[in-house]
């Protein structure tokens, strides 16, 4: 099992933007998403020196968002303990999309090899992304 912690806040995938390119259209990510994916890939390459993972993969991701400074001490404590979880935007699926895409070709060949995914949004004083990846054994025929 591989466990990696990225000590920077998660960024949700935004809708891609389009620009004309010759006769066609080119889609691109907004700057914050592009920077997040690049930072994620570079950090993962630094932390993980093994071969690309293949086959059915089980992945667990925890996204930790910063606690708002305007919160009362009581609510801050409850959020830090996990008693209050983020229910506002950005959506969890957008965090997942940007993170999995950022790790394509770094931890695994492609995120289509992920067969099981467990994930959640949390509050923390240290915004970060924690990922655990496990290769599932395929049954012998």
Secondary structure, DSSP 8 states (H G I E B T S, - for coil): -EEEEE-S--------EEEEETTEEEEE--HHHHHHHHHHHHHHHHH--S--B-SSEEEEEEEEEE--TTS-HHHHHHHHHTSS---SSS-HHHHHHHHHHHHBTTTBS-GGGEEEEEEEEEEESS-EEEEEEEE------
